[in-house]
Amino acid sequence: MMEQRDLLLVPFPFSNQKGRKVRPVAVISNDEFNRHSEDVLVAGITLNISNASNLTNKDLEEGNLPAECDIKCKNILKIDKDMIIKKIGRIKKEKLEMIKNIILEIIK
């Protein structure tokens, strides 16, 4: 089962929906949702560092990033669990709280 805070590799769609690229994502949906749904909510991760939602190996409970990344809190997607290629890590609880606060600011 996928859990909140997991880092996964998935075929992530381009914003124009005209293609996909395998990208890392962070699971942001809670474990209750993840247990009962065929989908998970994820935030995309990119190498383009642009704001305060950067992600480094210090932010991980497990796994290893090849470089500093950025969690794209503005790029949330619901994906079918069947699309998940593999788990690559897990972010720390403190980092998830930061991500949730940024998302809440966006949807306020």
C-alpha positions as CSV (number, residue, x, y, z in Angstrom):
1,M,0.0,0.0,0.0
2,M,1.1,3.5,-0.8
3,E,1.3,5.8,2.2
4,Q,1.3,9.6,2.7
5,R,4.9,10.9,2.4
6,D,6.0,8.2,0.0
7,L,8.1,9.3,-3.0
8,L,7.1,7.4,-6.2
9,L,8.0,7.2,-9.8
10,V,5.0,7.7,-12.1
11,P,4.3,8.7,-15.7
12,F,3.4,12.3,-15.0
13,P,1.4,14.1,-17.7
14,F,2.6,17.4,-19.2
15,S,0.4,20.4,-18.3
16,N,-1.1,20.5,-21.8
17,Q,-2.0,16.8,-21.4
18,K,-0.2,15.9,-24.7
19,G,2.3,13.5,-23.3
20,R,3.9,12.0,-20.2
21,K,7.3,11.8,-18.6
22,V,8.4,9.5,-15.8
23,R,8.8,11.8,-12.8
24,P,9.1,11.5,-9.1
25,V,6.1,12.6,-7.0
26,A,5.2,12.9,-3.3
27,V,2.1,11.2,-2.0
28,I,0.0,13.9,-0.2
29,S,-3.3,12.1,0.3
30,N,-3.7,10.6,3.8
31,D,-3.4,6.9,4.6
32,E,-7.2,6.5,5.1
33,F,-7.9,7.8,1.6
34,N,-5.0,5.7,0.2
35,R,-6.4,2.5,1.8
36,H,-9.9,2.9,0.3
37,S,-9.3,4.5,-3.0
38,E,-7.9,3.2,-6.3
39,D,-6.1,6.5,-6.6
40,V,-3.6,8.6,-4.7
41,L,-3.1,12.4,-4.7
42,V,0.4,13.4,-5.5
43,A,2.5,16.6,-5.9
44,G,5.1,16.6,-8.7
45,I,8.8,16.9,-8.1
46,T,11.2,18.8,-10.4
47,L,14.8,19.6,-10.6
48,N,13.9,23.3,-11.4
49,I,14.3,24.9,-8.0
50,S,12.0,27.9,-7.8
51,N,10.6,28.4,-4.3
52,A,10.6,27.4,-0.6
53,S,9.4,23.9,-1.3
54,N,12.9,22.6,-2.1
55,L,13.6,18.9,-1.3
56,T,17.1,17.5,-0.4
57,N,18.3,14.3,1.1
58,K,18.1,15.9,4.5
59,D,14.3,16.0,4.1
60,L,14.1,12.2,3.5
61,E,13.4,9.5,6.0
62,E,14.5,6.9,3.4
63,G,15.8,6.9,-0.2
64,N,18.3,9.1,-1.9
65,L,17.8,12.0,-4.4
66,P,20.4,12.5,-7.2
67,A,20.2,16.3,-6.8
68,E,18.3,19.0,-4.9
69,C,14.7,19.1,-6.1
70,D,11.5,21.2,-5.7
71,I,8.1,19.9,-4.7
72,K,5.6,21.5,-7.1
73,C,2.8,22.2,-4.7
74,K,0.8,23.9,-7.5
75,N,1.0,20.7,-9.5
76,I,-1.3,18.3,-7.7
77,L,-2.6,15.2,-9.6
78,K,-4.8,12.2,-8.8
79,I,-3.3,9.1,-10.3
80,D,-4.4,5.5,-10.4
81,K,-2.3,3.2,-8.2
82,D,-1.7,1.0,-11.2
83,M,0.4,3.8,-12.8
84,I,2.9,3.7,-10.0
85,I,6.3,2.3,-11.3
86,K,8.0,2.1,-7.9
87,K,8.6,3.6,-4.5
88,I,11.9,5.5,-4.3
89,G,11.8,7.1,-0.9
90,R,9.9,8.7,1.9
91,I,9.9,12.4,3.1
92,K,10.0,13.4,6.7
93,K,6.8,14.4,8.5
94,E,8.1,18.0,9.0
95,K,8.5,18.4,5.2
96,L,5.0,17.1,4.6
97,E,3.6,19.7,7.0
98,M,5.4,22.4,5.1
99,I,3.9,21.1,1.8
100,K,0.4,21.0,3.3
101,N,0.7,24.6,4.5
102,I,1.8,25.7,1.0
103,I,-1.2,23.8,-0.5
104,L,-3.6,25.3,2.0
105,E,-2.3,28.8,1.1
106,I,-3.0,28.1,-2.6
107,I,-6.6,26.9,-2.0
108,K,-7.6,29.4,0.7
